[in-house]
């Protein structure tokens, strides 16, 4: 499962730019082409992840199919697992320092893991999720 966010597609009548509007989380992206707007939206979604974490809020994980006038913007598999880890920390009220102690790493390493733009190995994310008392389960469909 990869997190996927439907975005309504429209075009600015004055500039001709493509506009994408995502409802949950709320974000607007623009581009000269649909592809450029989708890239901008993907970047904005990662910014939203960071904002939700800073606010201690659960990031939306509902996967919906896009409607007729929508496109779907997906997070990568590793970004999806990172969001699940961040949500798990919030759900279990586990602090970064607790994760660091349980993993036997410096707090700076946990800060790096928490950064949605920072690449993190799946094994590290799996251990971090387990440090919250939850388990990552894989499936191939």
C-alpha positions in Angstrom: 0.0 0.0 0.0 1.3 3.4 -1.0 -0.3 6.5 0.4 -2.2 8.2 -2.4 -3.9 11.6 -2.4 -6.6 12.6 -4.9 -6.2 16.1 -6.3 -8.7 18.1 -8.3 -7.2 19.4 -11.6 -8.1 22.8 -13.0 -6.3 25.4 -15.1 -5.8 29.1 -14.3 -7.6 31.0 -17.0 -5.1 33.9 -16.9 -1.7 32.1 -16.7 -2.7 28.8 -18.2 -1.0 27.0 -15.3 -2.3 23.7 -14.1 -3.6 23.8 -10.6 -3.9 20.8 -8.3 -6.0 21.0 -5.1 -5.7 18.3 -2.5 -8.4 18.3 0.2 -6.8 16.1 2.9 -4.2 17.3 3.7 -5.1 20.7 2.3 -2.6 21.8 -0.3 -2.5 23.7 -3.7 0.2 23.1 -6.3 0.9 24.8 -9.6 2.8 23.9 -12.7 3.2 24.7 -16.4 2.2 21.1 -17.1 0.3 18.4 -15.2 3.5 16.6 -14.5 5.1 19.7 -13.1 2.1 20.3 -10.8 2.2 16.7 -9.6 5.9 17.1 -8.7 5.1 20.3 -6.9 2.2 18.6 -5.0 4.4 15.6 -4.0 6.9 18.1 -2.5 4.1 19.9 -0.7 2.8 16.6 0.7 6.2 16.0 2.3 6.1 19.5 3.7 2.6 18.7 5.1 4.0 15.6 6.8 6.7 17.7 8.5 4.0 20.2 9.6 1.7 17.5 11.0 4.7 16.0 13.0 5.6 19.4 14.4 2.0 19.9 15.5 1.7 16.4 16.9 -1.1 15.5 14.6 -1.8 12.2 12.8 -1.1 12.5 9.0 -4.1 11.4 6.8 -3.5 7.9 5.5 -6.8 7.2 3.7 -6.1 5.9 0.2 -8.9 6.9 -2.2 -9.2 6.4 -5.9 -9.3 9.7 -7.9 -12.6 10.8 -9.3 -13.2 11.8 -12.9 -11.6 15.3 -12.7 -8.8 14.2 -10.3 -5.3 12.8 -10.4 -3.7 10.8 -7.7 -0.4 11.9 -6.2 1.5 9.1 -4.4 4.1 9.0 -1.8 6.9 6.5 -2.5 6.9 3.2 -0.6 9.6 4.4 1.8 7.8 7.8 2.3 4.6 5.8 3.1 6.4 3.7 5.7 7.9 6.8 7.2 4.5 8.4 7.6 3.2 5.2 9.3 6.2 5.4 11.7 5.5 9.1 12.5 1.8 8.4 13.0 2.7 5.4 15.3 4.9 7.7 17.4 2.0 10.1 17.8 -0.6 7.4 18.5 1.6 5.8 21.2 2.9 9.1 22.5 6.4 7.9 22.1 9.0 10.7 22.2 12.1 10.8 19.9 14.4 10.4 22.9 12.6 7.2 23.8 13.0 5.9 20.3 16.8 6.8 20.5 17.2 4.9 23.7 15.3 1.8 22.5 17.3 1.8 19.2 20.6 2.5 21.0 21.3 5.5 18.8 21.9 9.2 19.3 18.8 11.6 19.3 20.2 13.2 16.1 19.7 9.9 14.3 16.1 9.8 15.3 15.8 13.5 14.1 17.1 12.3 10.8 14.6 9.4 10.7 11.8 11.8 11.4 12.7 14.1 8.5 10.2 13.2 5.7 12.7 14.2 3.0 15.6 12.2 4.4 16.1 8.8 2.9 15.9 6.0 5.6 16.5 2.3 5.1 13.5 0.1 5.5 15.3 -2.0 8.2 15.8 1.2 10.2 12.2 2.2 9.8 11.0 -1.3 10.8 13.1 -1.1 14.0 11.9 2.4 14.7 8.2 1.3 14.3 8.9 -1.7 16.7 10.4 0.8 19.2 6.9 2.4 19.4 5.4 -1.0 20.3 3.9 -1.6 16.8 4.9 -4.0 14.0 5.5 -3.3 10.3 3.8 -6.0 8.2 4.6 -6.4 4.5 2.5 -7.9 1.7 2.7 -8.4 -2.0 -0.5 -8.3 -3.9 
